[in-house]
Amino acid sequence: MPIGIGRVGRRGVIGAPVARTAAVVGTAKVVSNGVDRRQDRRQDRRDDRHDRR
């Protein structure tokens, strides 16, 4: 698949378009895991307090 005109000359974090996509996906996964971890911790605190949901 050819690279579009707007993408020519723009190197990603690692250097190639595929690597750029991998970096974006990896970053999204790290952020998602952080959100999940915080939500789990919040739920554990609610369980410890026996709060009703």
All heavy atoms as atom14 arrays in JSON, in Angstrom:
{
  "sequence": "MPIGIGRVGRRGVIGAPVARTAAVVGTAKVVSNGVDRRQDRRQDRRDDRHDRR",
  "atom14_mask": [
    [1, 1, 1, 1, 1, 1, 1, 1, 0, 0, 0, 0, 0, 0],
    [1, 1, 1, 1, 1, 1, 1, 0, 0, 0, 0, 0, 0, 0],
    [1, 1, 1, 1, 1, 1, 1, 1, 0, 0, 0, 0, 0, 0],
    [1, 1, 1, 1, 0, 0, 0, 0, 0, 0, 0, 0, 0, 0],
    [1, 1, 1, 1, 1, 1, 1, 1, 0, 0, 0, 0, 0, 0],
    [1, 1, 1, 1, 0, 0, 0, 0, 0, 0, 0, 0, 0, 0],
    [1, 1, 1, 1, 1, 1, 1, 1, 1, 1, 1, 0, 0, 0],
    [1, 1, 1, 1, 1, 1, 1, 0, 0, 0, 0, 0, 0, 0],
    [1, 1, 1, 1, 0, 0, 0, 0, 0, 0, 0, 0, 0, 0],
    [1, 1, 1, 1, 1, 1, 1, 1, 1, 1, 1, 0, 0, 0],
    [1, 1, 1, 1, 1, 1, 1, 1, 1, 1, 1, 0, 0, 0],
    [1, 1, 1, 1, 0, 0, 0, 0, 0, 0, 0, 0, 0, 0],
    [1, 1, 1, 1, 1, 1, 1, 0, 0, 0, 0, 0, 0, 0],
    [1, 1, 1, 1, 1, 1, 1, 1, 0, 0, 0, 0, 0, 0],
    [1, 1, 1, 1, 0, 0, 0, 0, 0, 0, 0, 0, 0, 0],
    [1, 1, 1, 1, 1, 0, 0, 0, 0, 0, 0, 0, 0, 0],
    [1, 1, 1, 1, 1, 1, 1, 0, 0, 0, 0, 0, 0, 0],
    [1, 1, 1, 1, 1, 1, 1, 0, 0, 0, 0, 0, 0, 0],
    [1, 1, 1, 1, 1, 0, 0, 0, 0, 0, 0, 0, 0, 0],
    [1, 1, 1, 1, 1, 1, 1, 1, 1, 1, 1, 0, 0, 0],
    [1, 1, 1, 1, 1, 1, 1, 0, 0, 0, 0, 0, 0, 0],
    [1, 1, 1, 1, 1, 0, 0, 0, 0, 0, 0, 0, 0, 0],
    [1, 1, 1, 1, 1, 0, 0, 0, 0, 0, 0, 0, 0, 0],
    [1, 1, 1, 1, 1, 1, 1, 0, 0, 0, 0, 0, 0, 0],
    [1, 1, 1, 1, 1, 1, 1, 0, 0, 0, 0, 0, 0, 0],
    [1, 1, 1, 1, 0, 0, 0, 0, 0, 0, 0, 0, 0, 0],
    [1, 1, 1, 1, 1, 1, 1, 0, 0, 0, 0, 0, 0, 0],
    [1, 1, 1, 1, 1, 0, 0, 0, 0, 0, 0, 0, 0, 0],
    [1, 1, 1, 1, 1, 1, 1, 1, 1, 0, 0, 0, 0, 0],
    [1, 1, 1, 1, 1, 1, 1, 0, 0, 0, 0, 0, 0, 0],
    [1, 1, 1, 1, 1, 1, 1, 0, 0, 0, 0, 0, 0, 0],
    [1, 1, 1, 1, 1, 1, 0, 0, 0, 0, 0, 0, 0, 0],
    [1, 1, 1, 1, 1, 1, 1, 1, 0, 0, 0, 0, 0, 0],
    [1, 1, 1, 1, 0, 0, 0, 0, 0, 0, 0, 0, 0, 0],
    [1, 1, 1, 1, 1, 1, 1, 0, 0, 0, 0, 0, 0, 0],
    [1, 1, 1, 1, 1, 1, 1, 1, 0, 0, 0, 0, 0, 0],
    [1, 1, 1, 1, 1, 1, 1, 1, 1, 1, 1, 0, 0, 0],
    [1, 1, 1, 1, 1, 1, 1, 1, 1, 1, 1, 0, 0, 0],
    [1, 1, 1, 1, 1, 1, 1, 1, 1, 0, 0, 0, 0, 0],
    [1, 1, 1, 1, 1, 1, 1, 1, 0, 0, 0, 0, 0, 0],
    [1, 1, 1, 1, 1, 1, 1, 1, 1, 1, 1, 0, 0, 0],
    [1, 1, 1, 1, 1, 1, 1, 1, 1, 1, 1, 0, 0, 0],
    [1, 1, 1, 1, 1, 1, 1, 1, 1, 0, 0, 0, 0, 0],
    [1, 1, 1, 1, 1, 1, 1, 1, 0, 0, 0, 0, 0, 0],
    [1, 1, 1, 1, 1, 1, 1, 1, 1, 1, 1, 0, 0, 0],
    [1, 1, 1, 1, 1, 1, 1, 1, 1, 1, 1, 0, 0, 0],
    [1, 1, 1, 1, 1, 1, 1, 1, 0, 0, 0, 0, 0, 0],
    [1, 1, 1, 1, 1, 1, 1, 1, 0, 0, 0, 0, 0, 0],
    [1, 1, 1, 1, 1, 1, 1, 1, 1, 1, 1, 0, 0, 0],
    [1, 1, 1, 1, 1, 1, 1, 1, 1, 1, 0, 0, 0, 0],
    [1, 1, 1, 1, 1, 1, 1, 1, 0, 0, 0, 0, 0, 0],
    [1, 1, 1, 1, 1, 1, 1, 1, 1, 1, 1, 0, 0, 0],
    [1, 1, 1, 1, 1, 1, 1, 1, 1, 1, 1, 0, 0, 0]
  ],
  "atom14_positions": [
    [[0.85, -1.18, 0.0], [0.0, 0.0, 0.0], [0.89, 1.24, 0.0], [1.75, 1.41, 0.87], [-0.89, -0.03, 1.24], [-1.79, 1.16, 1.35], [-2.77, 0.98, 2.86], [-4.06, 2.09, 2.49], [0.0, 0.0, 0.0], [0.0, 0.0, 0.0], [0.0, 0.0, 0.0], [0.0, 0.0, 0.0], [0.0, 0.0, 0.0], [0.0, 0.0, 0.0]],
    [[0.71, 2.1, -0.99], [1.56, 3.3, -1.04], [1.24, 4.28, 0.09], [0.12, 4.36, 0.57], [1.22, 3.91, -2.41], [-0.1, 3.35, -2.76], [-0.22, 2.02, -2.09], [0.0, 0.0, 0.0], [0.0, 0.0, 0.0], [0.0, 0.0, 0.0], [0.0, 0.0, 0.0], [0.0, 0.0, 0.0], [0.0, 0.0, 0.0], [0.0, 0.0, 0.0]],
    [[2.24, 4.99, 0.47], [2.08, 5.98, 1.53], [1.51, 7.25, 0.92], [1.96, 7.69, -0.14], [3.44, 6.26, 2.2], [3.97, 4.98, 2.86], [3.31, 7.36, 3.23], [5.35, 5.12, 3.43], [0.0, 0.0, 0.0], [0.0, 0.0, 0.0], [0.0, 0.0, 0.0], [0.0, 0.0, 0.0], [0.0, 0.0, 0.0], [0.0, 0.0, 0.0]],
    [[0.52, 7.87, 1.54], [-0.1, 9.08, 1.04], [0.85, 10.25, 1.03], [1.91, 10.24, 1.67], [0.0, 0.0, 0.0], [0.0, 0.0, 0.0], [0.0, 0.0, 0.0], [0.0, 0.0, 0.0], [0.0, 0.0, 0.0], [0.0, 0.0, 0.0], [0.0, 0.0, 0.0], [0.0, 0.0, 0.0], [0.0, 0.0, 0.0], [0.0, 0.0, 0.0]],
    [[0.49, 11.26, 0.28], [1.36, 12.43, 0.12], [1.62, 13.1, 1.47], [2.73, 13.52, 1.76], [0.73, 13.43, -0.87], [0.73, 12.82, -2.27], [1.48, 14.76, -0.85], [0.0, 13.65, -3.31], [0.0, 0.0, 0.0], [0.0, 0.0, 0.0], [0.0, 0.0, 0.0], [0.0, 0.0, 0.0], [0.0, 0.0, 0.0], [0.0, 0.0, 0.0]],
    [[0.6, 13.15, 2.31], [0.76, 13.8, 3.61], [1.68, 13.06, 4.54], [2.17, 13.59, 5.52], [0.0, 0.0, 0.0], [0.0, 0.0, 0.0], [0.0, 0.0, 0.0], [0.0, 0.0, 0.0], [0.0, 0.0, 0.0], [0.0, 0.0, 0.0], [0.0, 0.0, 0.0], [0.0, 0.0, 0.0], [0.0, 0.0, 0.0], [0.0, 0.0, 0.0]],
    [[1.95, 11.77, 4.23], [2.76, 10.96, 5.12], [4.22, 10.91, 4.68], [5.07, 10.43, 5.42], [2.23, 9.53, 5.17], [0.8, 9.44, 5.61], [0.63, 9.86, 7.02], [0.51, 8.71, 7.87], [0.34, 8.79, 9.17], [0.29, 9.95, 9.76], [0.22, 7.72, 9.88], [0.0, 0.0, 0.0], [0.0, 0.0, 0.0], [0.0, 0.0, 0.0]],
    [[4.49, 11.38, 3.48], [5.86, 11.28, 2.97], [6.77, 12.19, 3.79], [6.46, 13.35, 4.05], [5.92, 11.68, 1.48], [7.36, 11.74, 0.99], [5.11, 10.69, 0.65], [0.0, 0.0, 0.0], [0.0, 0.0, 0.0], [0.0, 0.0, 0.0], [0.0, 0.0, 0.0], [0.0, 0.0, 0.0], [0.0, 0.0, 0.0], [0.0, 0.0, 0.0]],
    [[7.87, 11.66, 4.18], [8.86, 12.47, 4.88], [8.6, 12.59, 6.36], [9.4, 13.17, 7.08], [0.0, 0.0, 0.0], [0.0, 0.0, 0.0], [0.0, 0.0, 0.0], [0.0, 0.0, 0.0], [0.0, 0.0, 0.0], [0.0, 0.0, 0.0], [0.0, 0.0, 0.0], [0.0, 0.0, 0.0], [0.0, 0.0, 0.0], [0.0, 0.0, 0.0]],
    [[7.48, 12.04, 6.85], [7.19, 12.12, 8.29], [7.54, 10.78, 8.91], [6.88, 9.8, 8.67], [5.72, 12.46, 8.51], [5.38, 13.86, 8.05], [3.9, 14.14, 8.15], [3.38, 13.8, 9.46], [2.09, 13.69, 9.72], [1.2, 13.88, 8.77], [1.68, 13.39, 10.92], [0.0, 0.0, 0.0], [0.0, 0.0, 0.0], [0.0, 0.0, 0.0]],
    [[8.56, 10.77, 9.68], [8.98, 9.55, 10.33], [8.29, 9.45, 11.68], [8.08, 10.44, 12.35], [10.5, 9.56, 10.54], [11.29, 9.87, 9.29], [11.36, 8.74, 8.34], [12.13, 7.63, 8.93], [12.4, 6.52, 8.3], [11.96, 6.34, 7.08], [13.1, 5.57, 8.87], [0.0, 0.0, 0.0], [0.0, 0.0, 0.0], [0.0, 0.0, 0.0]],
    [[7.95, 8.22, 12.05], [7.29, 7.99, 13.33], [8.29, 7.97, 14.47], [9.47, 8.29, 14.3], [0.0, 0.0, 0.0], [0.0, 0.0, 0.0], [0.0, 0.0, 0.0], [0.0, 0.0, 0.0], [0.0, 0.0, 0.0], [0.0, 0.0, 0.0], [0.0, 0.0, 0.0], [0.0, 0.0, 0.0], [0.0, 0.0, 0.0], [0.0, 0.0, 0.0]],
    [[7.83, 7.56, 15.61], [8.68, 7.47, 16.8], [9.83, 6.5, 16.55], [10.98, 6.78, 16.84], [7.85, 7.01, 18.01], [8.73, 6.76, 19.21], [6.78, 8.04, 18.33], [0.0, 0.0, 0.0], [0.0, 0.0, 0.0], [0.0, 0.0, 0.0], [0.0, 0.0, 0.0], [0.0, 0.0, 0.0], [0.0, 0.0, 0.0], [0.0, 0.0, 0.0]],
    [[9.51, 5.38, 15.96], [10.51, 4.35, 15.73], [11.12, 4.5, 14.33], [12.28, 4.2, 14.12], [9.91, 2.96, 15.95], [9.4, 2.86, 17.37], [10.92, 1.87, 15.68], [8.6, 1.63, 17.67], [0.0, 0.0, 0.0], [0.0, 0.0, 0.0], [0.0, 0.0, 0.0], [0.0, 0.0, 0.0], [0.0, 0.0, 0.0], [0.0, 0.0, 0.0]],
    [[10.34, 4.95, 13.35], [10.94, 5.2, 12.06], [10.12, 4.81, 10.86], [10.34, 5.32, 9.78], [0.0, 0.0, 0.0], [0.0, 0.0, 0.0], [0.0, 0.0, 0.0], [0.0, 0.0, 0.0], [0.0, 0.0, 0.0], [0.0, 0.0, 0.0], [0.0, 0.0, 0.0], [0.0, 0.0, 0.0], [0.0, 0.0, 0.0], [0.0, 0.0, 0.0]],
    [[9.19, 3.91, 10.96], [8.42, 3.46, 9.8], [6.94, 3.56, 10.12], [6.56, 3.56, 11.28], [8.79, 2.03, 9.45], [0.0, 0.0, 0.0], [0.0, 0.0, 0.0], [0.0, 0.0, 0.0], [0.0, 0.0, 0.0], [0.0, 0.0, 0.0], [0.0, 0.0, 0.0], [0.0, 0.0, 0.0], [0.0, 0.0, 0.0], [0.0, 0.0, 0.0]],
    [[6.09, 3.62, 9.08], [4.64, 3.71, 9.35], [4.11, 2.54, 10.17], [3.26, 2.71, 11.03], [4.02, 3.72, 7.96], [5.08, 4.23, 7.07], [6.38, 3.77, 7.67], [0.0, 0.0, 0.0], [0.0, 0.0, 0.0], [0.0, 0.0, 0.0], [0.0, 0.0, 0.0], [0.0, 0.0, 0.0], [0.0, 0.0, 0.0], [0.0, 0.0, 0.0]],
    [[4.6, 1.34, 9.91], [4.13, 0.18, 10.68], [4.55, 0.33, 12.14], [3.79, 0.06, 13.06], [4.68, -1.13, 10.08], [4.34, -2.3, 10.96], [4.14, -1.33, 8.69], [0.0, 0.0, 0.0], [0.0, 0.0, 0.0], [0.0, 0.0, 0.0], [0.0, 0.0, 0.0], [0.0, 0.0, 0.0], [0.0, 0.0, 0.0], [0.0, 0.0, 0.0]],
    [[5.76, 0.78, 12.34], [6.24, 0.96, 13.7], [5.45, 2.07, 14.39], [5.18, 1.98, 15.6], [7.73, 1.32, 13.68], [0.0, 0.0, 0.0], [0.0, 0.0, 0.0], [0.0, 0.0, 0.0], [0.0, 0.0, 0.0], [0.0, 0.0, 0.0], [0.0, 0.0, 0.0], [0.0, 0.0, 0.0], [0.0, 0.0, 0.0], [0.0, 0.0, 0.0]],
    [[5.06, 3.09, 13.63], [4.25, 4.17, 14.21], [2.91, 3.61, 14.67], [2.43, 3.92, 15.77], [4.04, 5.28, 13.18], [3.27, 6.46, 13.75], [2.99, 7.53, 12.69], [4.17, 7.8, 11.89], [4.17, 7.86, 10.57], [3.06, 7.66, 9.9], [5.26, 8.1, 9.9], [0.0, 0.0, 0.0], [0.0, 0.0, 0.0], [0.0, 0.0, 0.0]],
    [[2.29, 2.77, 13.82], [1.02, 2.16, 14.2], [1.2, 1.31, 15.44], [0.37, 1.35, 16.36], [0.48, 1.31, 13.04], [0.32, 2.15, 11.91], [-0.83, 0.66, 13.39], [0.0, 0.0, 0.0], [0.0, 0.0, 0.0], [0.0, 0.0, 0.0], [0.0, 0.0, 0.0], [0.0, 0.0, 0.0], [0.0, 0.0, 0.0], [0.0, 0.0, 0.0]],
    [[2.26, 0.54, 15.5], [2.51, -0.3, 16.67], [2.7, 0.57, 17.91], [2.23, 0.21, 19.0], [3.73, -1.18, 16.43], [0.0, 0.0, 0.0], [0.0, 0.0, 0.0], [0.0, 0.0, 0.0], [0.0, 0.0, 0.0], [0.0, 0.0, 0.0], [0.0, 0.0, 0.0], [0.0, 0.0, 0.0], [0.0, 0.0, 0.0], [0.0, 0.0, 0.0]],
    [[3.37, 1.69, 17.77], [3.58, 2.58, 18.92], [2.25, 3.16, 19.4], [2.02, 3.26, 20.61], [4.53, 3.7, 18.54], [0.0, 0.0, 0.0], [0.0, 0.0, 0.0], [0.0, 0.0, 0.0], [0.0, 0.0, 0.0], [0.0, 0.0, 0.0], [0.0, 0.0, 0.0], [0.0, 0.0, 0.0], [0.0, 0.0, 0.0], [0.0, 0.0, 0.0]],
    [[1.37, 3.51, 18.47], [0.06, 4.07, 18.85], [-0.76, 3.01, 19.56], [-1.38, 3.26, 20.6], [-0.67, 4.62, 17.61], [-2.12, 4.93, 17.93], [0.04, 5.84, 17.08], [0.0, 0.0, 0.0], [0.0, 0.0, 0.0], [0.0, 0.0, 0.0], [0.0, 0.0, 0.0], [0.0, 0.0, 0.0], [0.0, 0.0, 0.0], [0.0, 0.0, 0.0]],
    [[-0.78, 1.8, 19.0], [-1.55, 0.72, 19.61], [-0.98, 0.38, 20.98], [-1.73, 0.18, 21.95], [-1.56, -0.52, 18.69], [-2.13, -1.73, 19.39], [-2.34, -0.22, 17.42], [0.0, 0.0, 0.0], [0.0, 0.0, 0.0], [0.0, 0.0, 0.0], [0.0, 0.0, 0.0], [0.0, 0.0, 0.0], [0.0, 0.0, 0.0], [0.0, 0.0, 0.0]],
    [[0.32, 0.33, 21.1], [0.93, 0.03, 22.38], [0.63, 1.08, 23.42], [0.35, 0.76, 24.58], [0.0, 0.0, 0.0], [0.0, 0.0, 0.0], [0.0, 0.0, 0.0], [0.0, 0.0, 0.0], [0.0, 0.0, 0.0], [0.0, 0.0, 0.0], [0.0, 0.0, 0.0], [0.0, 0.0, 0.0], [0.0, 0.0, 0.0], [0.0, 0.0, 0.0]],
    [[0.68, 2.34, 23.03], [0.37, 3.42, 23.95], [-1.07, 3.34, 24.41], [-1.39, 3.52, 25.59], [0.64, 4.78, 23.28], [2.0, 4.82, 22.88], [0.35, 5.92, 24.23], [0.0, 0.0, 0.0], [0.0, 0.0, 0.0], [0.0, 0.0, 0.0], [0.0, 0.0, 0.0], [0.0, 0.0, 0.0], [0.0, 0.0, 0.0], [0.0, 0.0, 0.0]],
    [[-1.99, 3.06, 23.47], [-3.4, 2.94, 23.83], [-3.62, 1.8, 24.81], [-4.41, 1.92, 25.76], [-4.25, 2.73, 22.58], [0.0, 0.0, 0.0], [0.0, 0.0, 0.0], [0.0, 0.0, 0.0], [0.0, 0.0, 0.0], [0.0, 0.0, 0.0], [0.0, 0.0, 0.0], [0.0, 0.0, 0.0], [0.0, 0.0, 0.0], [0.0, 0.0, 0.0]],
    [[-2.91, 0.71, 24.64], [-3.06, -0.43, 25.55], [-2.53, -0.09, 26.94], [-3.14, -0.47, 27.94], [-2.3, -1.64, 24.97], [-2.5, -2.9, 25.74], [-3.95, -3.31, 25.78], [-4.12, -4.57, 26.6], [-5.53, -4.82, 26.91], [0.0, 0.0, 0.0], [0.0, 0.0, 0.0], [0.0, 0.0, 0.0], [0.0, 0.0, 0.0], [0.0, 0.0, 0.0]],
    [[-1.44, 0.61, 27.01], [-0.88, 0.99, 28.31], [-1.86, 1.91, 29.04], [-2.11, 1.74, 30.24], [0.49, 1.68, 28.12], [0.93, 2.38, 29.39], [1.52, 0.68, 27.68], [0.0, 0.0, 0.0], [0.0, 0.0, 0.0], [0.0, 0.0, 0.0], [0.0, 0.0, 0.0], [0.0, 0.0, 0.0], [0.0, 0.0, 0.0], [0.0, 0.0, 0.0]],
    [[-2.44, 2.86, 28.32], [-3.41, 3.77, 28.94], [-4.64, 2.99, 29.4], [-5.15, 3.2, 30.51], [-3.81, 4.89, 27.95], [-4.98, 5.69, 28.47], [-2.61, 5.78, 27.68], [0.0, 0.0, 0.0], [0.0, 0.0, 0.0], [0.0, 0.0, 0.0], [0.0, 0.0, 0.0], [0.0, 0.0, 0.0], [0.0, 0.0, 0.0], [0.0, 0.0, 0.0]],
    [[-5.11, 2.08, 28.55], [-6.27, 1.27, 28.89], [-6.02, 0.43, 30.14], [-6.88, 0.33, 31.02], [-6.63, 0.37, 27.7], [-7.57, -0.57, 28.07], [0.0, 0.0, 0.0], [0.0, 0.0, 0.0], [0.0, 0.0, 0.0], [0.0, 0.0, 0.0], [0.0, 0.0, 0.0], [0.0, 0.0, 0.0], [0.0, 0.0, 0.0], [0.0, 0.0, 0.0]],
    [[-4.84, -0.16, 30.23], [-4.52, -0.96, 31.41], [-4.49, -0.09, 32.66], [-4.91, -0.53, 33.72], [-3.17, -1.66, 31.22], [-3.27, -2.84, 30.29], [-4.35, -3.33, 30.01], [-2.14, -3.3, 29.8], [0.0, 0.0, 0.0], [0.0, 0.0, 0.0], [0.0, 0.0, 0.0], [0.0, 0.0, 0.0], [0.0, 0.0, 0.0], [0.0, 0.0, 0.0]],
    [[-4.0, 1.13, 32.55], [-3.97, 2.03, 33.69], [-5.37, 2.38, 34.16], [-5.65, 2.42, 35.36], [0.0, 0.0, 0.0], [0.0, 0.0, 0.0], [0.0, 0.0, 0.0], [0.0, 0.0, 0.0], [0.0, 0.0, 0.0], [0.0, 0.0, 0.0], [0.0, 0.0, 0.0], [0.0, 0.0, 0.0], [0.0, 0.0, 0.0], [0.0, 0.0, 0.0]],
    [[-6.28, 2.63, 33.22], [-7.66, 2.94, 33.57], [-8.3, 1.73, 34.25], [-8.96, 1.86, 35.29], [-8.46, 3.35, 32.31], [-9.94, 3.41, 32.61], [-7.95, 4.68, 31.78], [0.0, 0.0, 0.0], [0.0, 0.0, 0.0], [0.0, 0.0, 0.0], [0.0, 0.0, 0.0], [0.0, 0.0, 0.0], [0.0, 0.0, 0.0], [0.0, 0.0, 0.0]],
    [[-8.09, 0.56, 33.69], [-8.66, -0.66, 34.29], [-8.13, -0.88, 35.7], [-8.87, -1.26, 36.61], [-8.33, -1.87, 33.43], [-9.09, -1.88, 32.12], [-10.07, -1.12, 31.99], [-8.7, -2.65, 31.22], [0.0, 0.0, 0.0], [0.0, 0.0, 0.0], [0.0, 0.0, 0.0], [0.0, 0.0, 0.0], [0.0, 0.0, 0.0], [0.0, 0.0, 0.0]],
    [[-6.83, -0.64, 35.87], [-6.23, -0.85, 37.19], [-6.83, 0.09, 38.22], [-7.16, -0.3, 39.33], [-4.71, -0.63, 37.09], [-3.96, -0.91, 38.36], [-2.46, -0.78, 38.14], [-2.09, 0.37, 37.34], [-1.93, 1.6, 37.82], [-2.11, 1.81, 39.1], [-1.58, 2.59, 37.03], [0.0, 0.0, 0.0], [0.0, 0.0, 0.0], [0.0, 0.0, 0.0]],
    [[-7.03, 1.37, 37.83], [-7.63, 2.33, 38.76], [-9.06, 1.97, 39.08], [-9.51, 2.1, 40.22], [-7.54, 3.74, 38.19], [-6.15, 4.33, 38.3], [-6.16, 5.8, 37.99], [-6.59, 6.09, 36.64], [-5.8, 6.13, 35.58], [-4.53, 5.91, 35.72], [-6.28, 6.41, 34.39], [0.0, 0.0, 0.0], [0.0, 0.0, 0.0], [0.0, 0.0, 0.0]],
    [[-9.82, 1.53, 38.07], [-11.21, 1.14, 38.31], [-11.29, -0.07, 39.23], [-12.15, -0.13, 40.1], [-11.91, 0.85, 36.99], [-12.19, 2.1, 36.19], [-12.8, 1.79, 34.83], [-12.76, 0.66, 34.38], [-13.34, 2.79, 34.18], [0.0, 0.0, 0.0], [0.0, 0.0, 0.0], [0.0, 0.0, 0.0], [0.0, 0.0, 0.0], [0.0, 0.0, 0.0]],
    [[-10.39, -1.03, 39.05], [-10.38, -2.2, 39.93], [-10.06, -1.8, 41.37], [-10.67, -2.31, 42.32], [-9.36, -3.23, 39.45], [-9.82, -3.95, 38.2], [-11.03, -3.88, 37.87], [-8.98, -4.58, 37.54], [0.0, 0.0, 0.0], [0.0, 0.0, 0.0], [0.0, 0.0, 0.0], [0.0, 0.0, 0.0], [0.0, 0.0, 0.0], [0.0, 0.0, 0.0]],
    [[-9.09, -0.9, 41.52], [-8.73, -0.46, 42.87], [-9.89, 0.26, 43.53], [-10.16, 0.07, 44.71], [-7.5, 0.45, 42.77], [-6.72, 0.54, 44.04], [-5.41, 1.24, 43.85], [-5.54, 2.45, 43.08], [-4.57, 3.0, 42.37], [-3.39, 2.44, 42.37], [-4.75, 4.11, 41.7], [0.0, 0.0, 0.0], [0.0, 0.0, 0.0], [0.0, 0.0, 0.0]],
    [[-10.61, 1.1, 42.75], [-11.76, 1.82, 43.27], [-12.85, 0.83, 43.7], [-13.47, 0.98, 44.75], [-12.29, 2.77, 42.2], [-13.29, 3.77, 42.7], [-13.68, 4.75, 41.6], [-12.52, 5.43, 41.06], [-12.33, 5.67, 39.76], [-13.22, 5.3, 38.88], [-11.25, 6.3, 39.34], [0.0, 0.0, 0.0], [0.0, 0.0, 0.0], [0.0, 0.0, 0.0]],
    [[-13.07, -0.18, 42.87], [-14.09, -1.18, 43.19], [-13.7, -1.96, 44.45], [-14.56, -2.27, 45.29], [-14.26, -2.14, 42.02], [-15.38, -3.13, 42.22], [-15.61, -3.97, 40.99], [-14.91, -3.83, 40.0], [-16.58, -4.83, 41.04], [0.0, 0.0, 0.0], [0.0, 0.0, 0.0], [0.0, 0.0, 0.0], [0.0, 0.0, 0.0], [0.0, 0.0, 0.0]],
    [[-12.42, -2.26, 44.6], [-11.97, -2.97, 45.8], [-12.22, -2.13, 47.06], [-12.61, -2.66, 48.1], [-10.49, -3.31, 45.7], [-10.22, -4.42, 44.7], [-11.19, -5.12, 44.31], [-9.05, -4.57, 44.3], [0.0, 0.0, 0.0], [0.0, 0.0, 0.0], [0.0, 0.0, 0.0], [0.0, 0.0, 0.0], [0.0, 0.0, 0.0], [0.0, 0.0, 0.0]],
    [[-12.0, -0.81, 46.95], [-12.26, 0.05, 48.11], [-13.74, 0.08, 48.45], [-14.12, 0.06, 49.61], [-11.76, 1.47, 47.84], [-10.26, 1.6, 47.94], [-9.84, 3.06, 48.0], [-10.3, 3.83, 46.87], [-9.57, 4.17, 45.81], [-8.32, 3.81, 45.76], [-10.07, 4.88, 44.83], [0.0, 0.0, 0.0], [0.0, 0.0, 0.0], [0.0, 0.0, 0.0]],
    [[-14.6, 0.09, 47.41], [-16.05, 0.05, 47.66], [-16.44, -1.26, 48.34], [-17.27, -1.28, 49.24], [-16.81, 0.21, 46.35], [-16.83, 1.6, 45.84], [-17.68, 1.7, 44.59], [-17.61, 3.05, 44.06], [-17.61, 3.34, 42.78], [-17.7, 2.39, 41.88], [-17.55, 4.59, 42.37], [0.0, 0.0, 0.0], [0.0, 0.0, 0.0], [0.0, 0.0, 0.0]],
    [[-15.84, -2.34, 47.88], [-16.15, -3.63, 48.49], [-15.71, -3.65, 49.95], [-16.41, -4.22, 50.79], [-15.45, -4.75, 47.72], [-16.06, -5.0, 46.35], [-17.2, -4.52, 46.11], [-15.4, -5.65, 45.51], [0.0, 0.0, 0.0], [0.0, 0.0, 0.0], [0.0, 0.0, 0.0], [0.0, 0.0, 0.0], [0.0, 0.0, 0.0], [0.0, 0.0, 0.0]],
    [[-14.57, -3.05, 50.24], [-14.1, -3.03, 51.62], [-15.03, -2.23, 52.51], [-15.19, -2.54, 53.69], [-12.69, -2.43, 51.69], [-11.65, -3.36, 51.09], [-11.97, -4.56, 50.89], [-10.54, -2.89, 50.78], [0.0, 0.0, 0.0], [0.0, 0.0, 0.0], [0.0, 0.0, 0.0], [0.0, 0.0, 0.0], [0.0, 0.0, 0.0], [0.0, 0.0, 0.0]],
    [[-15.66, -1.17, 51.95], [-16.59, -0.35, 52.74], [-18.0, -0.9, 52.71], [-18.88, -0.36, 53.34], [-16.6, 1.08, 52.2], [-15.32, 1.85, 52.42], [-15.48, 3.3, 52.03], [-16.06, 3.47, 50.72], [-15.42, 3.96, 49.65], [-14.18, 4.35, 49.76], [-16.03, 4.1, 48.5], [0.0, 0.0, 0.0], [0.0, 0.0, 0.0], [0.0, 0.0, 0.0]],
    [[-18.22, -1.93, 51.91], [-19.55, -2.53, 51.73], [-20.54, -1.5, 51.21], [-21.7, -1.47, 51.63], [-20.06, -3.14, 53.03], [-19.12, -4.15, 53.6], [-18.88, -5.35, 53.0], [-18.33, -4.12, 54.71], [-18.0, -6.03, 53.72], [-17.64, -5.29, 54.75], [0.0, 0.0, 0.0], [0.0, 0.0, 0.0], [0.0, 0.0, 0.0], [0.0, 0.0, 0.0]],
    [[-20.07, -0.63, 50.29], [-20.97, 0.36, 49.68], [-21.91, -0.33, 48.72], [-21.55, -1.29, 48.05], [-20.16, 1.4, 48.9], [-19.5, 2.4, 49.81], [-19.77, 2.36, 51.02], [-18.72, 3.22, 49.3], [0.0, 0.0, 0.0], [0.0, 0.0, 0.0], [0.0, 0.0, 0.0], [0.0, 0.0, 0.0], [0.0, 0.0, 0.0], [0.0, 0.0, 0.0]],
    [[-23.11, 0.2, 48.66], [-24.08, -0.31, 47.7], [-23.87, 0.37, 46.37], [-23.58, 1.56, 46.31], [-25.49, -0.02, 48.2], [-26.51, -0.88, 47.52], [-27.91, -0.57, 47.92], [-28.07, -0.25, 49.34], [-29.17, 0.28, 49.8], [-30.17, 0.54, 49.02], [-29.28, 0.55, 51.07], [0.0, 0.0, 0.0], [0.0, 0.0, 0.0], [0.0, 0.0, 0.0]],
    [[-24.02, -0.34, 45.25], [-23.88, 0.25, 43.93], [-25.17, 0.28, 43.2], [-26.06, -0.41, 43.34], [-22.87, -0.53, 43.1], [-21.49, -0.06, 43.38], [-20.5, -0.9, 42.67], [-20.0, -1.82, 43.67], [-19.29, -2.9, 43.39], [-19.04, -3.22, 42.18], [-18.84, -3.66, 44.32], [0.0, 0.0, 0.0], [0.0, 0.0, 0.0], [0.0, 0.0, 0.0]]
  ]
}
